[in-house]
Amino acid sequence: MDDSWQVRVCDDRGKTVGAGVLLGRDRVPTCAHVVRTASLTAAGPGGPGSPLRIESVLCHPRWSTSASVIPGCSISDRGTLRGDVVLLELHTAVTCHQGARLRQAPIRGAAVRVSGFPDGGRVGVIAAATVVGVSYEGEWMEMHAASQDRGQWITQGYSGAGVADEASGDVVGIVVAVREAGSSVNAWMMPVETIRGYLAPVDAYVVGGETTDPAPAGKSSVLVGANAWARPMLCAMAASGGSCVGERCGMVIDCAAATGLSR
């Protein structure tokens, strides 16, 4: 399968800060915290307008261009686990690939792959995963390692990376967080439904209908996507040594230290 839509997100000095997904010739969604990291490490004055570099990973010849956040397309509810997604515009359109196709589909149990940049490297490293179900009332979906065999797993450096469905090759979400606590390592993605709920311009690249997470017999299925956040709720995130509870499911980021959640 052609994964030439994979891109590396860098600060203005070329340091890798995360990953992204090429859409069309000049659009790249990634995590808002990736852009903030680039601003913090930039050689320039910093801030939301700081320059970014977007570089190809698999295109030949490789390309590199500057990019900036499209006005109105930065969702970052800092202090919560909501949002954390931006849409970038490349300053030079690329021609080596038509970009990824985003898919909405029932994906519990789906085999997926993710390519990221552990330790800030420049070569993409693939991690295999299985989608296990909806998390945070539909805002995210949780992923577990596809195998217990020793191999690369999602860690820091994978933020913003496209999660590709093994069956179709289509992108079904982007990586937003990982939790490492002893031998337990979980990762979460923001599914396409949530992304399009925040960023209307990505609709042009989406195929498939709404995703529903299949529920056990006698239970109702859970709608995946940003619209599932319409009502207040209680939520708890268990961790070794305790748990954290917020007034809304998105209000638990202050518990990150206790839970080992990385973004």
C-alpha positions as CSV (number, residue, x, y, z in Angstrom):
1,M,0.0,0.0,0.0
2,D,1.1,3.5,-0.8
3,D,1.6,5.5,2.4
4,S,3.4,8.4,0.8
5,W,0.9,10.7,2.6
6,Q,3.0,10.3,5.7
7,V,4.8,13.6,6.7
8,R,7.1,14.7,9.4
9,V,6.4,18.0,11.3
10,C,9.5,20.0,12.2
11,D,10.3,23.3,13.8
12,D,12.0,26.0,11.8
13,R,15.4,24.4,12.4
14,G,14.3,21.1,11.0
15,K,14.0,19.3,14.4
16,T,11.3,16.6,14.3
17,V,8.4,17.4,16.7
18,G,5.7,15.1,15.4
19,A,3.9,13.7,12.4
20,G,1.0,14.5,10.1
21,V,-1.1,13.4,7.2
22,L,-1.0,15.0,3.7
23,L,-4.5,15.7,2.4
24,G,-4.6,16.7,-1.3
25,R,-1.6,18.8,-2.3
26,D,-1.4,21.3,0.5
27,R,-3.3,20.4,3.7
28,V,-1.9,18.6,6.8
29,P,-3.9,17.8,10.0
30,T,-1.8,17.2,13.1
31,C,-2.1,17.7,16.9
32,A,-2.2,21.2,18.3
33,H,0.4,20.2,20.9
34,V,2.8,19.3,18.1
35,V,2.5,22.9,16.8
36,R,3.0,24.3,20.3
37,T,6.1,22.1,20.7
38,A,7.4,23.5,17.4
39,S,6.8,27.1,18.6
40,L,8.7,26.4,21.8
41,T,11.7,25.0,20.0
42,A,11.7,27.5,17.2
43,A,14.7,29.7,16.7
44,G,12.4,32.7,16.0
45,P,10.1,34.6,18.4
46,G,7.7,31.7,18.9
47,G,3.9,31.9,19.2
48,P,1.1,30.5,17.0
49,G,2.6,32.2,13.8
50,S,6.0,30.6,14.2
51,P,7.1,28.8,11.0
52,L,6.9,25.0,10.6
53,R,8.6,22.7,8.2
54,I,6.7,19.8,6.7
55,E,8.8,17.0,5.1
56,S,7.9,14.0,3.2
57,V,8.8,10.5,4.5
58,L,8.3,8.2,1.6
59,C,8.1,10.4,-1.5
60,H,10.9,10.2,-4.1
61,P,12.4,12.7,-4.5
62,R,11.7,13.9,-0.9
63,W,10.3,17.3,-0.5
64,S,10.3,19.9,2.3
65,T,8.2,23.1,2.6
66,S,7.1,25.7,5.2
67,A,3.6,25.6,6.5
68,S,1.3,27.6,8.8
69,V,-2.0,27.0,10.7
70,I,-5.1,27.9,8.7
71,P,-7.0,30.7,10.5
72,G,-9.9,29.2,12.4
73,C,-8.6,25.7,12.1
74,S,-6.8,25.3,15.4
75,I,-8.7,23.5,18.2
76,S,-6.9,23.4,21.5
77,D,-8.9,23.3,24.7
78,R,-5.8,23.4,26.8
79,G,-6.2,21.9,30.3
80,T,-8.6,19.3,28.9
81,L,-8.4,16.2,26.8
82,R,-10.7,17.7,24.1
83,G,-9.7,19.2,20.8
84,D,-5.9,19.1,20.2
85,V,-6.1,19.2,16.4
86,V,-5.0,21.7,13.8
87,L,-5.1,22.0,10.0
88,L,-1.9,23.3,8.3
89,E,-1.5,24.8,4.9
90,L,1.7,24.1,3.0
91,H,3.2,27.2,1.4
92,T,4.2,25.1,-1.6
93,A,1.8,22.5,-3.0
94,V,3.4,19.1,-3.5
95,T,2.9,16.8,-6.5
96,C,4.4,13.4,-5.6
97,H,1.1,12.1,-4.0
98,Q,-2.6,13.0,-4.1
99,G,-2.8,12.7,-0.3
100,A,-4.5,10.3,2.0
101,R,-8.2,9.3,1.9
102,L,-9.9,9.6,5.3
103,R,-12.4,6.9,6.2
104,Q,-15.3,6.6,8.5
105,A,-16.1,3.0,9.2
106,P,-16.9,0.6,12.0
107,I,-13.4,-0.1,13.2
108,R,-13.5,-1.9,16.6
109,G,-11.1,-4.8,16.2
110,A,-9.5,-3.4,13.1
111,A,-5.8,-4.0,12.5
112,V,-4.0,-0.7,11.9
113,R,-0.5,0.6,11.5
114,V,1.1,3.8,12.5
115,S,4.5,5.3,11.5
116,G,6.1,7.8,13.8
117,F,9.4,9.2,14.9
118,P,10.5,7.9,18.3
119,D,13.3,9.9,19.9
120,G,12.8,12.7,17.4
121,G,14.4,10.7,14.6
122,R,14.0,11.4,10.9
123,V,13.1,7.8,9.7
124,G,9.6,6.6,10.2
125,V,9.2,3.5,12.4
126,I,6.1,1.4,12.1
127,A,4.0,0.2,15.0
128,A,1.2,-2.3,14.6
129,A,-2.0,-2.0,16.7
130,T,-5.5,-3.1,17.1
131,V,-8.4,-0.7,17.7
132,V,-10.2,-1.9,20.9
133,G,-13.0,0.6,21.2
134,V,-14.3,4.0,22.0
135,S,-12.8,6.1,24.8
136,Y,-13.8,9.4,26.4
137,E,-17.4,9.1,25.2
138,G,-16.4,9.1,21.6
139,E,-13.7,11.7,21.5
140,W,-10.9,9.2,21.1
141,M,-10.5,5.5,20.3
142,E,-8.1,3.3,22.2
143,M,-5.5,1.1,20.6
144,H,-3.5,-1.8,22.0
145,A,-0.3,-3.4,20.6
146,A,-1.2,-6.0,17.9
147,S,1.3,-8.5,19.3
148,Q,3.0,-9.3,22.6
149,D,6.2,-9.9,20.8
150,R,8.9,-7.3,21.3
151,G,8.7,-4.6,18.7
152,Q,8.1,-0.9,18.2
153,W,5.1,0.5,20.0
154,I,3.5,4.0,19.9
155,T,5.4,6.5,22.1
156,Q,6.4,10.1,22.1
157,G,7.2,11.1,18.5
158,Y,4.0,9.6,17.1
159,S,1.7,12.5,17.9
160,G,-0.3,13.5,14.8
161,A,0.7,10.4,12.9
162,G,-2.0,8.9,10.6
163,V,-3.5,5.6,11.7
164,A,-4.0,3.5,8.6
165,D,-6.5,0.7,8.3
166,E,-4.6,-2.4,7.2
167,A,-7.5,-3.6,5.1
168,S,-8.1,-0.5,3.0
169,G,-5.0,1.6,3.5
170,D,-7.2,4.6,4.4
171,V,-6.5,6.8,7.3
172,V,-9.0,6.4,10.1
173,G,-7.5,8.8,12.7
174,I,-4.4,10.5,14.1
175,V,-2.5,9.6,17.2
176,V,-3.1,12.0,20.1
177,A,-1.8,10.3,23.3
178,V,-0.1,7.4,24.9
179,R,-0.1,6.1,28.5
180,E,2.8,4.1,29.8
181,A,2.4,2.6,33.3
182,G,4.7,-0.3,34.1
183,S,4.1,-3.0,31.6
184,S,0.8,-1.5,30.5
185,V,1.1,0.7,27.4
186,N,-2.1,2.1,25.7
187,A,-2.4,4.6,22.9
188,W,-5.3,6.7,21.7
189,M,-6.2,8.1,18.3
190,M,-8.6,10.9,17.4
191,P,-10.9,9.2,14.8
192,V,-11.9,10.9,11.5
193,E,-15.4,11.6,12.9
194,T,-14.0,13.7,15.7
195,I,-11.5,15.5,13.4
196,R,-14.2,16.5,10.9
197,G,-16.4,17.7,13.8
198,Y,-13.7,20.2,14.6
199,L,-12.3,20.9,11.2
200,A,-15.0,21.3,8.5
201,P,-12.4,21.6,5.6
202,V,-11.4,17.9,5.9
203,D,-14.9,16.8,4.8
204,A,-13.6,17.0,1.2
205,Y,-11.2,14.1,1.9
206,V,-13.6,11.8,3.8
207,V,-15.4,8.7,2.6
208,G,-17.7,6.3,4.5
209,G,-20.6,6.8,6.8
210,E,-20.7,7.4,10.6
211,T,-18.8,5.1,12.8
212,T,-20.6,3.2,15.5
213,D,-18.6,1.2,18.1
214,P,-20.4,-2.2,18.2
215,A,-21.7,-2.8,21.7
216,P,-22.3,-6.1,23.5
217,A,-25.7,-7.7,23.2
218,G,-28.4,-5.8,25.0
219,K,-26.4,-2.5,25.0
220,S,-26.6,0.5,22.8
221,S,-23.8,1.3,20.3
222,V,-21.8,4.4,21.0
223,L,-21.6,7.1,18.4
224,V,-18.0,8.0,17.7
225,G,-17.1,11.7,17.1
226,A,-16.9,15.2,18.5
227,N,-20.8,15.4,18.6
228,A,-20.8,12.7,21.3
229,W,-19.5,15.3,23.7
230,A,-22.8,17.2,23.7
231,R,-23.7,16.4,27.4
232,P,-22.0,16.8,30.7
233,M,-20.6,13.6,32.2
234,L,-18.5,12.2,35.0
235,C,-15.4,10.3,34.1
236,A,-12.5,8.6,35.9
237,M,-9.1,7.6,34.6
238,A,-7.7,4.8,36.8
239,A,-4.0,4.7,37.5
240,S,-1.8,2.7,39.7
241,G,-2.0,4.4,43.1
242,G,-5.3,6.1,42.5
243,S,-7.8,7.6,40.0
244,C,-8.7,11.0,38.7
245,V,-12.2,12.3,38.3
246,G,-13.4,15.5,36.5
247,E,-16.8,17.2,36.0
248,R,-16.5,16.3,32.3
249,C,-14.7,13.5,30.6
250,G,-12.4,16.1,29.0
251,M,-11.3,17.6,32.4
252,V,-8.7,15.1,33.5
253,I,-5.5,16.4,31.9
254,D,-4.4,17.7,35.3
255,C,-4.1,14.0,36.3
256,A,-1.6,13.3,33.6
257,A,1.3,12.9,36.0
258,A,-0.6,10.2,37.9
259,T,-1.7,8.3,34.9
260,G,1.4,8.6,32.8
261,L,-0.5,10.1,29.9
262,S,1.8,11.7,27.3
263,R,0.7,14.0,24.5
